[in-house]
Every structure is written in structure tokens, then in C-alpha cells.
Amino acid sequence: MTKIENLLYSKKIFWILTIFLFISFLFILVFNIFSFDPIYGYDAEAHFSYIDHFSRYLPREISFPNQYESREFFNPPLPYIIPSIAQVICRNVISSSNFLEDCRPIYSKSSQVFQTLIYLVTLFINMSICNKLSKNNKFFNFNYMILVFLLAVNYRTISMIRGEPYILFFMSILFYYFLKISFPSFFIVYFLIDKMYRNNFSKFISLSFIIGFIFSGWFYFYLYFEYGSFTAFNKEKMPFSFYNQPLSFYFSSFEDFNLLFEKPIRPNFSNQLIPILYSDLWGDYWGYFVFTSRFTDIGRNQLLIGDYLARVNIVSLIPTLFLLVSFMKLRKNPEKKVFINYLFFSVIISFFGYLWFLISYPEFPTGDTIKATYIIQMFNILVLLGSFKLDEIKKKNKKLYTSLIILFLIVYVHNYSSYLSHFPISF
């Protein structure tokens, strides 16, 4: 074993690296809270309109906005409860001639802080899952940390007022309890488990659906009775056909593929699925966080940031390839077969469900519904699978494990700036 391997496997170096990762990660969270205003997030005005309407009637009445009052009317109210409560408290504390306007900074920051906290809880639950599978008694799970901290999309998403941080939170709880009794969640896996466990599986999945209904499932019945569809949306649905999208949506040209590693920011490769998703996962294709493309004529960093994000895309090929290999190879692991099957089908269903959405609701010419945030759960599931694979490699091939950790650390340090908001709060 080389000196580097000896250092990496020593407890002292392990804890130094763990502490370095965690403190640098906490800095990102705190920095973004103070540096990013959620009003600059995806569809922020519509989310704020939802909160303004919802909070206006609290606490005496519950009222949801219609399609004319907020184009995010189709969302369950769970993500808006905390900012709405903050809005109610604010208007009863301050003196103002315009409570909605004056309380917005308060409730938006309250939501941002709360989403950051539940994201932290989510990570600790996932680390518990990893420790349980690897039979590790440590409080932190280094393999999971080094991978999940690489995802730029996570930092951007929790800084905005959105429902995805709640999806990650509840998903992690489900994972934990599914693993605790060794049951997957999707019905497709029902036939892959031993018959003796199927009765307990049915009971557990029924309880899960009841809990899901209590938190948000009921809202879709409201949409059905109000708008005639469980999946009401702010755009007219097209009959499903792969021809709804042009060929460039599925397959990028050679010139556009080169731009992925030269200038991965909009408007380059508009409405192209893989280049946009990739650039939005590791960097900031749409410019809502690292640079200010919302105002492209007077924006900040547009001319320079493309070069840096190009390098981000290049070095991020390392974790991308690792996660894809982990996804394909881990199903052969007999010890974790049931849980791995669950994660495997979760990724498959998430991706193809999202693909169906993009084809059914095409957005021309930009394709601005192609955002990594919208399938953030899929990328975080891939990270879980990757952490399991890292643990497996650590036991079998210490040289390969050491090399991967060093590479991931280099990527993390290089990409660090992409995790921080460069969008001035007073812009």
C-alpha cells in the first residue's frame, strides 16, 4: 500500500477530510442564505403569488389560488406553509401600508432557512441508510458525503422556494424505513421479493400511500374536482407522440455537443435534453445562481462564467461516469438486492416519467422545463447507489478507491464556486 493510501485509510486523515468536507459544505449553505434572494428563483413570481394568496386567508380560511392568480396553482400547498405562516406572523407584527410587499423578504428568507434545515436532516437520514448498509457505526458517511456534495443542483434548489426539497426529505424517510424492513416501494418490485414477505409489504406500502395522501395526495383530488384533471397544469397537454419534440431534443449535433465543454450556458443547445440536464446538474445552465442571465442585457458574469462552467462540465465527467457505472453494476450485489432494485426502478421511473412530461408539454424554442431541479430525486438516488459502490470498491480494491476519492476531492474543490450564489441579493 502506498503512502497516500496509508494516509487516506488512517483514522486521523479520514476525520480531517470528513471535517473539511462538512465545514466547507456548511459554509455553502450559510453563504447562500445570506447571498441569494429566492425572488430570483425559477418561476419565483408565481410561487410568491401562491404564498400571497394562500396566506391572505390564514388562519381563518384555507384558499388555493386559481390559474389566473398563480401559474403554479397546480402545486400542493406543503412547500408554501412555512412562508405563509411567516407572512401571517409578519403582518401581525410590523406596521405597513403594504404588508404583502414588506413581508416578502421575511417569509422568503424563512422558507429558505427552513428548506436548508430539512435538507441537512435529509442528508443525515441518507448517511444513516449508507451506514446501515455498510454496517458502519460512524456518525458521518464519507463515501456518501463526497458524492452528494458534488451536486450543484442541490444547493440551487434549496435556496429557492420550491417543493423539491420536501420531496428529497420525505423520500429519504421512506428509504430509511423501507431499508429497515427490507422492502422496496414500487409495485413492479413486488414480484421480486420472497412470497413470505409480500403480505407485510402490502401493509407497509398501504401505510405509505395513506401518509402520502395526508401530506399532498388529497390535493390532486381537489385539482380533479376543480379543473377536471388530477394532473392539471398551466399549459395545454399535447397527445403523446415522440414527434412532439424535434430530433435535436433527443440527439444533439456535433457542434452543440462541443459547446457542452466550451460554453454550457443558455441560449446554447436550446431545448436539447441531455446537454441542458448535464449542464444544469453540475453547473448553472439557466443562470439563476452562478450568473445573472435573467437580465441578459445588463447581466453579471455572462461573458466569463461560460469558460468556468465549461471546465466544471469537463471535470464532472468523472463523477458522472462513476454514477452511471454504479447504476448499471450494483444490481448484481446479492446482499442489497431488494433495496438496490427499489433504487434502480426509482431512477428508471423518474427519468421516463420526466421524459413523458417533456414530450407531452414541449416548451419551444428554449425548452425551459428542462431543469435538473425537476428530477432532483433521481440524481440523489444515483448518489446513494454511487456511495454503495464506493463502499464495495473500498473493500475490494484499495488503490482504485484511493484514486477515486482523490479525483472526487479535486472535482469538489474545482467546482466549489458553482455551489455559491453569485447573484447579488440587491441586484
C-alpha positions as CSV (number, residue, x, y, z in Angstrom):
1,M,0.0,0.0,0.0
2,T,1.4,3.4,-1.0
3,K,1.9,6.3,1.4
4,I,-1.1,8.1,0.0
5,E,-3.3,5.0,0.6
6,N,-1.9,4.7,4.1
7,L,-2.8,8.3,4.8
8,L,-6.3,8.0,3.4
9,Y,-7.0,4.9,5.4
10,S,-5.7,6.3,8.7
11,K,-8.4,7.4,11.1
12,K,-6.8,10.8,11.6
13,I,-6.8,11.7,7.9
14,F,-10.2,10.3,7.4
15,W,-11.6,12.6,10.1
16,I,-9.7,15.6,8.7
17,L,-11.2,15.0,5.3
18,T,-14.6,14.5,6.7
19,I,-14.4,17.7,8.8
20,F,-13.1,19.6,5.8
21,L,-16.0,18.4,3.7
22,F,-18.6,19.1,6.2
23,I,-17.4,22.6,7.2
24,S,-16.9,23.6,3.6
25,F,-20.4,22.3,2.9
26,L,-21.9,24.3,5.8
27,F,-20.2,27.4,4.5
28,I,-22.0,26.9,1.2
29,L,-25.4,26.7,2.9
30,V,-24.8,29.8,5.1
31,F,-23.3,31.8,2.3
32,N,-26.2,31.2,0.0
33,I,-28.8,32.1,2.7
34,F,-27.2,35.5,3.0
35,S,-26.3,35.9,-0.7
36,F,-29.3,34.7,-2.6
37,D,-32.8,36.1,-2.7
38,P,-35.5,33.4,-3.6
39,I,-37.3,36.0,-5.7
40,Y,-34.7,35.3,-8.3
41,G,-35.5,31.6,-8.4
42,Y,-37.4,29.5,-11.1
43,D,-40.9,30.9,-11.6
44,A,-40.4,32.9,-8.4
45,E,-43.1,35.4,-9.0
46,A,-45.7,32.7,-9.4
47,H,-44.6,30.9,-6.2
48,F,-44.7,34.2,-4.4
49,S,-48.2,34.9,-5.7
50,Y,-49.3,31.5,-4.5
51,I,-48.0,32.3,-1.0
52,D,-49.5,35.8,-1.0
53,H,-52.9,34.3,-1.9
54,F,-52.7,31.3,0.5
55,S,-51.5,33.5,3.5
56,R,-54.1,36.2,2.8
57,Y,-56.9,34.0,4.2
58,L,-55.0,32.3,7.0
59,P,-55.7,31.5,9.8
60,R,-59.4,31.7,9.4
61,E,-59.7,30.0,6.0
62,I,-57.8,27.9,3.5
63,S,-58.0,29.1,0.0
64,F,-55.9,28.0,-3.0
65,P,-55.1,30.3,-5.9
66,N,-56.6,29.5,-9.3
67,Q,-54.8,29.5,-12.7
68,Y,-55.3,33.3,-13.0
69,E,-53.8,34.1,-9.6
70,S,-50.7,32.0,-9.9
71,R,-49.4,29.8,-12.7
72,E,-48.1,27.4,-10.0
73,F,-51.7,26.8,-8.9
74,F,-51.3,23.0,-9.6
75,N,-48.8,22.6,-6.7
76,P,-49.9,21.1,-3.3
77,P,-49.6,23.7,-0.5
78,L,-47.0,21.9,1.6
79,P,-44.0,23.9,0.3
80,Y,-45.9,27.2,1.0
81,I,-47.0,26.5,4.6
82,I,-43.8,27.8,6.3
83,P,-43.6,31.1,4.2
84,S,-47.3,31.6,4.6
85,I,-47.1,31.2,8.4
86,A,-44.2,33.6,8.4
87,Q,-46.3,36.0,6.3
88,V,-49.2,35.8,8.8
89,I,-46.8,36.5,11.8
90,C,-45.2,39.3,9.9
91,R,-48.3,41.2,9.1
92,N,-49.4,41.0,12.7
93,V,-46.1,42.4,14.0
94,I,-45.0,45.2,11.6
95,S,-46.7,48.4,10.7
96,S,-47.0,48.8,7.0
97,S,-49.2,50.3,4.2
98,N,-48.3,47.2,2.0
99,F,-48.0,44.1,4.1
100,L,-47.6,41.8,1.1
101,E,-44.7,43.7,-0.3
102,D,-42.9,44.4,3.1
103,C,-43.3,40.9,4.4
104,R,-42.0,39.1,1.3
105,P,-38.3,39.4,2.2
106,I,-39.1,37.9,5.6
107,Y,-41.2,35.0,4.5
108,S,-38.9,34.2,1.6
109,K,-35.9,34.0,3.9
110,S,-37.8,32.0,6.4
111,S,-38.6,29.4,3.8
112,Q,-35.0,29.4,2.5
113,V,-33.7,28.7,6.0
114,F,-36.3,26.0,6.7
115,Q,-35.6,24.2,3.4
116,T,-31.9,24.3,4.2
117,L,-32.6,22.7,7.6
118,I,-34.7,19.9,6.1
119,Y,-32.0,19.3,3.5
120,L,-29.5,18.8,6.3
121,V,-31.8,16.4,8.0
122,T,-32.3,14.6,4.7
123,L,-28.5,14.1,4.3
124,F,-28.2,12.7,7.8
125,I,-31.0,10.2,7.2
126,N,-29.3,9.2,3.9
127,M,-26.0,8.8,5.7
128,S,-27.8,6.5,8.3
129,I,-29.0,4.4,5.3
130,C,-25.5,4.2,3.9
131,N,-24.1,3.3,7.3
132,K,-26.7,0.7,7.9
133,L,-26.0,-1.0,4.5
134,S,-22.2,-0.9,5.0
135,K,-22.5,-1.9,8.7
136,N,-20.7,1.2,9.6
137,N,-21.1,2.7,13.1
138,K,-19.7,6.1,12.2
139,F,-21.9,9.2,12.5
140,F,-20.8,10.5,9.1
141,N,-20.6,8.5,5.9
142,F,-17.6,9.9,3.9
143,N,-18.5,8.0,0.7
144,Y,-21.9,9.5,0.6
145,M,-20.7,13.0,1.5
146,I,-18.1,13.2,-1.1
147,L,-20.6,12.4,-3.8
148,V,-23.7,14.3,-2.7
149,F,-21.7,17.5,-2.1
150,L,-20.7,17.5,-5.7
151,L,-24.3,18.1,-6.9
152,A,-24.6,21.8,-7.7
153,V,-28.4,21.4,-8.3
154,N,-29.0,20.6,-4.7
155,Y,-27.6,23.9,-3.4
156,R,-29.5,25.9,-6.0
157,T,-32.8,24.1,-5.4
158,I,-32.9,24.5,-1.6
159,S,-32.2,28.2,-2.0
160,M,-35.4,28.8,-3.9
161,I,-39.0,28.4,-2.7
162,R,-39.9,25.0,-4.2
163,G,-41.4,21.7,-3.4
164,E,-38.4,19.6,-4.4
165,P,-36.6,19.9,-1.0
166,Y,-39.7,18.3,0.6
167,I,-39.6,15.5,-2.0
168,L,-36.0,14.7,-1.0
169,F,-36.9,14.9,2.7
170,F,-39.8,12.5,2.5
171,M,-38.1,10.3,0.1
172,S,-35.2,9.8,2.5
173,I,-37.6,8.9,5.3
174,L,-39.2,6.3,3.0
175,F,-35.8,4.9,2.0
176,Y,-34.9,4.6,5.7
177,Y,-38.0,2.6,6.7
178,F,-38.0,0.6,3.5
179,L,-34.5,-0.5,4.3
180,K,-35.3,-1.1,7.9
181,I,-37.7,-3.9,6.9
182,S,-36.0,-4.6,3.5
183,F,-38.9,-3.6,1.3
184,P,-38.9,-1.6,-1.9
185,S,-41.8,0.7,-2.8
186,F,-42.8,0.2,-6.4
187,F,-45.3,-2.5,-7.3
188,I,-43.0,-3.7,-10.0
189,V,-40.7,-5.0,-7.3
190,Y,-43.5,-6.8,-5.5
191,F,-42.8,-9.9,-7.6
192,L,-39.1,-9.8,-6.9
193,I,-39.4,-10.3,-3.2
194,D,-39.9,-13.6,-1.3
195,K,-43.6,-14.6,-1.1
196,M,-43.4,-14.8,2.7
197,Y,-42.8,-11.1,2.9
198,R,-45.4,-9.9,0.4
199,N,-48.2,-9.6,3.0
200,N,-46.1,-7.3,5.1
201,F,-45.0,-5.4,2.0
202,S,-48.6,-4.8,1.1
203,K,-49.4,-3.4,4.6
204,F,-46.3,-1.2,4.5
205,I,-47.0,0.2,1.1
206,S,-50.6,0.9,2.0
207,L,-49.5,2.9,5.1
208,S,-47.1,4.8,2.9
209,F,-49.8,5.8,0.5
210,I,-52.0,6.9,3.4
211,I,-49.3,9.1,4.7
212,G,-48.6,10.5,1.2
213,F,-52.3,11.2,0.8
214,I,-52.4,13.1,4.1
215,F,-49.5,15.3,3.1
216,S,-50.3,16.1,-0.5
217,G,-52.3,13.3,-2.3
218,W,-55.6,14.8,-1.4
219,F,-54.7,18.0,-3.3
220,Y,-54.8,16.1,-6.6
221,F,-58.5,15.2,-6.0
222,Y,-59.1,18.9,-5.4
223,L,-57.5,19.6,-8.8
224,Y,-59.7,16.9,-10.4
225,F,-62.9,18.4,-9.0
226,E,-61.8,22.0,-9.7
227,Y,-60.2,21.6,-13.1
228,G,-61.3,18.1,-14.3
229,S,-57.9,16.6,-14.1
230,F,-55.6,15.0,-11.4
231,T,-52.7,16.5,-13.3
232,A,-53.9,20.0,-14.1
233,F,-51.0,22.1,-15.4
234,N,-50.5,25.7,-16.6
235,K,-50.1,24.6,-20.2
236,E,-52.3,22.6,-22.6
237,K,-51.2,18.9,-22.8
238,M,-50.4,17.5,-26.3
239,P,-51.3,13.9,-27.3
240,F,-48.2,11.9,-26.6
241,S,-46.0,11.5,-29.6
242,F,-42.2,11.4,-29.9
243,Y,-42.7,13.8,-32.8
244,N,-43.9,16.5,-30.4
245,Q,-40.2,17.2,-30.0
246,P,-37.7,17.8,-32.8
247,L,-34.9,15.3,-33.4
248,S,-32.4,17.8,-31.8
249,F,-34.3,17.3,-28.5
250,Y,-33.1,13.7,-28.4
251,F,-29.8,13.9,-30.3
252,S,-27.5,16.9,-30.3
253,S,-25.4,17.9,-33.2
254,F,-21.6,17.6,-33.0
255,E,-21.3,21.4,-32.8
256,D,-23.7,21.6,-29.9
257,F,-22.0,18.7,-28.2
258,N,-18.8,20.7,-28.3
259,L,-20.5,23.7,-26.7
260,L,-21.2,21.4,-23.7
261,F,-17.5,21.8,-22.9
262,E,-17.0,25.3,-24.2
263,K,-20.0,27.5,-23.3
264,P,-22.6,25.5,-21.4
265,I,-25.0,28.4,-20.7
266,R,-28.2,29.4,-22.4
267,P,-29.1,30.1,-25.2
268,N,-26.7,27.4,-26.4
269,F,-28.2,24.0,-27.3
270,S,-31.7,25.3,-26.7
271,N,-34.3,22.6,-26.0
272,Q,-31.8,19.7,-26.1
273,L,-32.4,17.3,-23.3
274,I,-29.0,15.8,-22.3
275,P,-26.8,18.8,-22.7
276,I,-29.1,21.0,-20.7
277,L,-29.7,18.5,-18.0
278,Y,-26.0,17.7,-17.7
279,S,-25.0,21.4,-17.5
280,D,-27.8,22.2,-15.1
281,L,-26.9,19.3,-12.8
282,W,-23.2,20.2,-12.3
283,G,-23.3,23.9,-13.2
284,D,-25.9,26.6,-13.9
285,Y,-27.1,26.4,-17.5
286,W,-30.1,28.7,-16.9
287,G,-28.2,31.3,-15.0
288,Y,-30.3,31.6,-11.9
289,F,-27.5,31.2,-9.4
290,V,-23.9,31.5,-10.6
291,F,-24.5,34.3,-13.1
292,T,-27.4,36.7,-13.7
293,S,-28.8,35.8,-17.1
294,R,-32.3,36.9,-16.0
295,F,-31.3,40.3,-17.3
296,T,-29.1,39.3,-20.2
297,D,-28.5,42.9,-21.4
298,I,-27.1,44.1,-18.1
299,G,-26.2,40.7,-16.5
300,R,-23.3,39.9,-14.4
301,N,-20.5,37.4,-15.3
302,Q,-22.1,36.3,-18.6
303,L,-19.0,36.8,-20.7
304,L,-16.7,35.0,-18.3
305,I,-18.7,32.4,-16.5
306,G,-19.2,30.2,-19.6
307,D,-15.5,29.3,-19.6
308,Y,-15.5,28.3,-15.9
309,L,-18.7,26.3,-16.3
310,A,-17.2,24.6,-19.3
311,R,-14.3,23.3,-17.1
312,V,-17.0,22.3,-14.5
313,N,-18.6,20.1,-17.1
314,I,-15.3,18.6,-18.1
315,V,-14.1,17.6,-14.6
316,S,-17.7,16.5,-13.8
317,L,-17.4,13.7,-16.3
318,I,-15.5,11.8,-13.6
319,P,-18.4,11.6,-11.1
320,T,-20.9,11.3,-14.0
321,L,-19.3,8.2,-15.4
322,F,-18.8,6.7,-11.9
323,L,-22.5,7.2,-11.0
324,L,-23.6,5.7,-14.3
325,V,-21.4,2.6,-13.9
326,S,-22.6,2.2,-10.3
327,F,-26.2,2.3,-11.5
328,M,-25.6,-0.4,-14.1
329,K,-23.3,-2.7,-11.9
330,L,-24.8,-2.7,-8.4
331,R,-27.9,-4.8,-9.2
332,K,-25.5,-7.8,-9.2
333,N,-25.0,-7.3,-5.4
334,P,-26.9,-10.1,-3.7
335,E,-26.6,-8.7,-0.2
336,K,-28.5,-5.5,-1.0
337,K,-30.6,-6.9,-3.9
338,V,-34.1,-5.8,-2.7
339,F,-33.1,-2.3,-1.8
340,I,-31.0,-1.9,-4.9
341,N,-33.9,-3.0,-7.0
342,Y,-36.0,-0.3,-5.4
343,L,-33.5,2.4,-6.2
344,F,-32.9,1.1,-9.7
345,F,-36.6,1.2,-10.6
346,S,-36.9,4.6,-8.9
347,V,-34.3,6.0,-11.3
348,I,-35.9,4.4,-14.3
349,I,-39.4,5.6,-13.5
350,S,-38.2,9.1,-12.6
351,F,-36.4,9.5,-15.8
352,F,-39.0,8.1,-18.2
353,G,-41.8,9.9,-16.3
354,Y,-40.0,13.2,-16.7
355,L,-39.3,12.3,-20.4
356,W,-43.1,11.8,-20.8
357,F,-43.7,15.2,-19.3
358,L,-41.2,17.0,-21.6
359,I,-42.7,15.3,-24.7
360,S,-46.3,16.0,-23.6
361,Y,-45.7,19.6,-22.7
362,P,-42.9,20.8,-25.1
363,E,-41.6,24.3,-24.5
364,F,-40.4,25.9,-27.6
365,P,-37.9,27.3,-28.5
366,T,-35.9,27.2,-25.3
367,G,-37.1,24.1,-23.6
368,D,-37.2,25.9,-20.2
369,T,-38.9,22.9,-18.5
370,I,-35.6,21.0,-18.9
371,K,-34.2,21.6,-15.4
372,A,-32.2,19.2,-13.2
373,T,-34.3,20.5,-10.3
374,Y,-37.4,18.9,-11.6
375,I,-35.9,15.4,-11.3
376,I,-33.6,16.1,-8.4
377,Q,-34.7,13.0,-6.6
378,M,-33.3,10.9,-9.5
379,F,-29.8,12.4,-9.2
380,N,-29.8,11.9,-5.4
381,I,-30.8,8.3,-5.8
382,L,-27.9,7.8,-8.1
383,V,-25.6,9.3,-5.4
384,L,-26.9,6.7,-2.9
385,L,-26.1,4.0,-5.4
386,G,-22.7,5.5,-6.0
387,S,-21.9,5.6,-2.3
388,F,-22.8,1.9,-2.1
389,K,-20.4,1.2,-5.0
390,L,-17.7,3.2,-3.3
391,D,-18.1,1.1,-0.2
392,E,-17.8,-2.0,-2.3
393,I,-14.7,-0.8,-4.0
394,K,-13.1,0.2,-0.7
395,K,-13.3,-3.4,0.5
396,K,-12.1,-5.0,-2.8
397,N,-9.6,-2.6,-4.4
398,K,-8.0,0.0,-2.1
399,K,-5.9,1.5,-4.9
400,L,-8.9,2.2,-7.1
401,Y,-10.8,3.6,-4.1
402,T,-8.0,5.9,-3.2
403,S,-7.7,7.2,-6.7
404,L,-11.5,7.8,-6.9
405,I,-11.6,9.7,-3.6
406,I,-8.7,12.0,-4.7
407,L,-10.4,12.7,-8.1
408,F,-13.7,13.5,-6.4
409,L,-12.0,15.8,-4.0
410,I,-10.3,17.6,-6.9
411,V,-13.7,18.0,-8.6
412,Y,-15.3,19.3,-5.4
413,V,-12.6,21.9,-5.0
414,H,-12.7,22.9,-8.6
415,N,-16.5,23.2,-8.8
416,Y,-16.8,24.9,-5.4
417,S,-17.6,28.3,-6.9
418,S,-20.5,26.8,-8.8
419,Y,-22.1,25.9,-5.4
420,L,-22.2,29.5,-4.3
421,S,-24.6,32.2,-5.4
422,H,-23.1,34.9,-7.5
423,F,-26.5,36.6,-7.8
424,P,-26.3,39.8,-5.7
425,I,-29.1,40.0,-3.2
426,S,-29.8,43.6,-4.2
427,F,-29.5,43.0,-7.9
